[in-house]
Structures are given as structure tokens and as C-alpha cells.
Amino acid sequence: MLNLLKTTTAALALTAAAVIASPAIAGDAAAGKAKAMMCAGCHGPAGISNNNMWPNLAGQKEGYLASALRDYRSGARNNAMMSGMAKALSDADIANLAAYFSSLK
């Protein structure tokens, strides 16, 4: 009985961790493309930066992009320009932008 309780508790903990770690909203790349115009000035219209100061966004992993934007928005990641841009983004905007830029090559 104790083994069953331990196994069940471990399974529930792993399930909860997976739910917490996964993004809450599935991104829509088409909606992200429409929103991406605000990023084009620095990161280029197709997610390829026009200089070495700003990173390319095209082809980055979706989860990485979403996490970075959430961190800029919350202040966990510090960059005055990106924090200002990210504060205006909803969770759906972030998911959509991440889906769009990760779909580009």
C-alpha cells in the first residue's frame, strides 16, 4: 500500500511539473506574423537582424523565444528596449510571436 502511495505521488508530481513547464497557450504563427512588424526595425522583417547588435529571431526554438519574452516582460531579464516592448505583449501575443519566428528558416 505504501509503494502504491509513493508511486501515485511521484506520478502526480511529474504530471504537475510537465503542465507547469509547458506553455499555457499554443502559438498561432499567422497571428504572430501580423504582430511581428513591431520587431522588424531591429530584428529584420523576416527575423534576420540587419546588424550584430540584435539577434536573429528566425529559426530560434519556440520555447526559448516565449521564455525570453516573458522574462523581459516580468523584468527577470533586463534590457530597457526589450522590456519596454515586451510589457505591451499579452500571453497570446508572446505565444504567437514565438510560433512565427520559430517557423522561419
ChimeraX commands (.cxc) that place a marker at each C-alpha (Angstrom):
marker #1 position 0.00,0.00,0.00 radius 0.5
marker #1 position 2.84,2.39,0.84 radius 0.5
marker #1 position 4.51,1.65,-2.52 radius 0.5
marker #1 position 1.27,2.48,-4.35 radius 0.5
marker #1 position 1.01,5.77,-2.48 radius 0.5
marker #1 position 4.63,6.66,-3.29 radius 0.5
marker #1 position 4.19,5.74,-6.95 radius 0.5
marker #1 position 0.97,7.72,-7.25 radius 0.5
marker #1 position 2.50,10.74,-5.54 radius 0.5
marker #1 position 5.54,10.62,-7.82 radius 0.5
marker #1 position 3.34,10.32,-10.92 radius 0.5
marker #1 position 1.23,13.28,-9.86 radius 0.5
marker #1 position 4.32,15.37,-9.15 radius 0.5
marker #1 position 5.78,14.59,-12.58 radius 0.5
marker #1 position 2.48,15.40,-14.28 radius 0.5
marker #1 position 2.22,18.70,-12.43 radius 0.5
marker #1 position 5.81,19.59,-13.38 radius 0.5
marker #1 position 5.10,18.84,-17.04 radius 0.5
marker #1 position 2.00,21.02,-17.01 radius 0.5
marker #1 position 3.84,23.90,-15.34 radius 0.5
marker #1 position 6.79,23.64,-17.74 radius 0.5
marker #1 position 4.67,23.59,-20.88 radius 0.5
marker #1 position 3.45,26.83,-22.43 radius 0.5
marker #1 position -0.08,27.77,-21.43 radius 0.5
marker #1 position -1.09,28.94,-24.90 radius 0.5
marker #1 position -0.40,27.33,-28.25 radius 0.5
marker #1 position 1.02,29.89,-30.65 radius 0.5
marker #1 position -0.58,30.89,-33.94 radius 0.5
marker #1 position 2.19,31.67,-36.47 radius 0.5
marker #1 position -0.16,33.65,-38.75 radius 0.5
marker #1 position -1.19,35.92,-35.88 radius 0.5
marker #1 position 2.46,36.19,-34.87 radius 0.5
marker #1 position 3.42,37.31,-38.37 radius 0.5
marker #1 position 0.94,40.19,-38.15 radius 0.5
marker #1 position 2.29,41.21,-34.73 radius 0.5
marker #1 position 5.95,40.82,-35.80 radius 0.5
marker #1 position 6.01,44.18,-37.58 radius 0.5
marker #1 position 6.89,45.74,-34.22 radius 0.5
marker #1 position 10.04,43.58,-34.15 radius 0.5
marker #1 position 11.19,44.26,-37.72 radius 0.5
marker #1 position 13.03,47.51,-37.03 radius 0.5
marker #1 position 15.72,45.71,-35.04 radius 0.5
marker #1 position 15.32,42.03,-35.88 radius 0.5
marker #1 position 14.51,42.43,-39.59 radius 0.5
marker #1 position 11.23,41.80,-41.43 radius 0.5
marker #1 position 11.98,38.07,-41.72 radius 0.5
marker #1 position 13.61,37.71,-38.29 radius 0.5
marker #1 position 17.14,38.21,-39.63 radius 0.5
marker #1 position 18.79,41.14,-37.89 radius 0.5
marker #1 position 20.40,43.82,-40.01 radius 0.5
marker #1 position 23.35,44.27,-37.61 radius 0.5
marker #1 position 25.35,42.49,-34.93 radius 0.5
marker #1 position 23.75,44.32,-32.00 radius 0.5
marker #1 position 20.45,42.40,-32.17 radius 0.5
marker #1 position 20.00,38.64,-32.52 radius 0.5
marker #1 position 18.30,36.82,-35.35 radius 0.5
marker #1 position 14.90,35.51,-34.28 radius 0.5
marker #1 position 14.23,33.32,-37.33 radius 0.5
marker #1 position 14.62,29.65,-36.53 radius 0.5
marker #1 position 15.03,30.09,-32.77 radius 0.5
marker #1 position 13.29,27.49,-30.63 radius 0.5
marker #1 position 9.71,28.44,-29.83 radius 0.5
marker #1 position 10.03,27.75,-26.12 radius 0.5
marker #1 position 13.20,29.82,-25.86 radius 0.5
marker #1 position 11.60,32.82,-27.59 radius 0.5
marker #1 position 8.47,32.65,-25.45 radius 0.5
marker #1 position 10.50,32.31,-22.25 radius 0.5
marker #1 position 12.77,35.23,-23.19 radius 0.5
marker #1 position 9.80,37.50,-23.95 radius 0.5
marker #1 position 8.06,36.55,-20.70 radius 0.5
marker #1 position 11.30,37.25,-18.81 radius 0.5
marker #1 position 11.69,40.67,-20.48 radius 0.5
marker #1 position 8.07,41.45,-19.63 radius 0.5
marker #1 position 8.45,40.46,-15.97 radius 0.5
marker #1 position 11.82,42.14,-15.54 radius 0.5
marker #1 position 13.63,38.85,-14.88 radius 0.5
marker #1 position 15.69,39.63,-17.97 radius 0.5
marker #1 position 16.98,43.18,-18.15 radius 0.5
marker #1 position 17.15,45.22,-21.35 radius 0.5
marker #1 position 15.44,48.60,-21.45 radius 0.5
marker #1 position 14.31,48.37,-25.06 radius 0.5
marker #1 position 13.13,44.75,-24.95 radius 0.5
marker #1 position 11.46,45.16,-21.56 radius 0.5
marker #1 position 9.51,48.13,-22.88 radius 0.5
marker #1 position 8.44,46.23,-25.99 radius 0.5
marker #1 position 7.52,43.07,-24.08 radius 0.5
marker #1 position 5.40,44.89,-21.48 radius 0.5
marker #1 position 2.86,45.61,-24.22 radius 0.5
marker #1 position 2.54,41.91,-25.14 radius 0.5
marker #1 position -0.18,39.60,-23.89 radius 0.5
marker #1 position 0.48,35.90,-23.24 radius 0.5
marker #1 position -1.20,35.16,-26.59 radius 0.5
marker #1 position 1.00,37.72,-28.38 radius 0.5
marker #1 position 4.11,36.09,-26.93 radius 0.5
marker #1 position 2.99,32.61,-27.95 radius 0.5
marker #1 position 2.10,33.83,-31.44 radius 0.5
marker #1 position 5.39,35.67,-31.96 radius 0.5
marker #1 position 7.36,32.66,-30.74 radius 0.5
marker #1 position 5.43,30.37,-33.10 radius 0.5
marker #1 position 6.00,32.70,-36.04 radius 0.5
marker #1 position 9.73,33.32,-35.59 radius 0.5
marker #1 position 10.44,29.66,-34.83 radius 0.5
marker #1 position 8.73,28.69,-38.10 radius 0.5
marker #1 position 11.14,30.83,-40.15 radius 0.5
marker #1 position 14.42,29.48,-41.50 radius 0.5
marker link #1:1,2 radius 0.2
marker link #1:2,3 radius 0.2
marker link #1:3,4 radius 0.2
marker link #1:4,5 radius 0.2
marker link #1:5,6 radius 0.2
marker link #1:6,7 radius 0.2
marker link #1:7,8 radius 0.2
marker link #1:8,9 radius 0.2
marker link #1:9,10 radius 0.2
marker link #1:10,11 radius 0.2
marker link #1:11,12 radius 0.2
marker link #1:12,13 radius 0.2
marker link #1:13,14 radius 0.2
marker link #1:14,15 radius 0.2
marker link #1:15,16 radius 0.2
marker link #1:16,17 radius 0.2
marker link #1:17,18 radius 0.2
marker link #1:18,19 radius 0.2
marker link #1:19,20 radius 0.2
marker link #1:20,21 radius 0.2
marker link #1:21,22 radius 0.2
marker link #1:22,23 radius 0.2
marker link #1:23,24 radius 0.2
marker link #1:24,25 radius 0.2
marker link #1:25,26 radius 0.2
marker link #1:26,27 radius 0.2
marker link #1:27,28 radius 0.2
marker link #1:28,29 radius 0.2
marker link #1:29,30 radius 0.2
marker link #1:30,31 radius 0.2
marker link #1:31,32 radius 0.2
marker link #1:32,33 radius 0.2
marker link #1:33,34 radius 0.2
marker link #1:34,35 radius 0.2
marker link #1:35,36 radius 0.2
marker link #1:36,37 radius 0.2
marker link #1:37,38 radius 0.2
marker link #1:38,39 radius 0.2
marker link #1:39,40 radius 0.2
marker link #1:40,41 radius 0.2
marker link #1:41,42 radius 0.2
marker link #1:42,43 radius 0.2
marker link #1:43,44 radius 0.2
marker link #1:44,45 radius 0.2
marker link #1:45,46 radius 0.2
marker link #1:46,47 radius 0.2
marker link #1:47,48 radius 0.2
marker link #1:48,49 radius 0.2
marker link #1:49,50 radius 0.2
marker link #1:50,51 radius 0.2
marker link #1:51,52 radius 0.2
marker link #1:52,53 radius 0.2
marker link #1:53,54 radius 0.2
marker link #1:54,55 radius 0.2
marker link #1:55,56 radius 0.2
marker link #1:56,57 radius 0.2
marker link #1:57,58 radius 0.2
marker link #1:58,59 radius 0.2
marker link #1:59,60 radius 0.2
marker link #1:60,61 radius 0.2
marker link #1:61,62 radius 0.2
marker link #1:62,63 radius 0.2
marker link #1:63,64 radius 0.2
marker link #1:64,65 radius 0.2
marker link #1:65,66 radius 0.2
marker link #1:66,67 radius 0.2
marker link #1:67,68 radius 0.2
marker link #1:68,69 radius 0.2
marker link #1:69,70 radius 0.2
marker link #1:70,71 radius 0.2
marker link #1:71,72 radius 0.2
marker link #1:72,73 radius 0.2
marker link #1:73,74 radius 0.2
marker link #1:74,75 radius 0.2
marker link #1:75,76 radius 0.2
marker link #1:76,77 radius 0.2
marker link #1:77,78 radius 0.2
marker link #1:78,79 radius 0.2
marker link #1:79,80 radius 0.2
marker link #1:80,81 radius 0.2
marker link #1:81,82 radius 0.2
marker link #1:82,83 radius 0.2
marker link #1:83,84 radius 0.2
marker link #1:84,85 radius 0.2
marker link #1:85,86 radius 0.2
marker link #1:86,87 radius 0.2
marker link #1:87,88 radius 0.2
marker link #1:88,89 radius 0.2
marker link #1:89,90 radius 0.2
marker link #1:90,91 radius 0.2
marker link #1:91,92 radius 0.2
marker link #1:92,93 radius 0.2
marker link #1:93,94 radius 0.2
marker link #1:94,95 radius 0.2
marker link #1:95,96 radius 0.2
marker link #1:96,97 radius 0.2
marker link #1:97,98 radius 0.2
marker link #1:98,99 radius 0.2
marker link #1:99,100 radius 0.2
marker link #1:100,101 radius 0.2
marker link #1:101,102 radius 0.2
marker link #1:102,103 radius 0.2
marker link #1:103,104 radius 0.2
marker link #1:104,105 radius 0.2
view
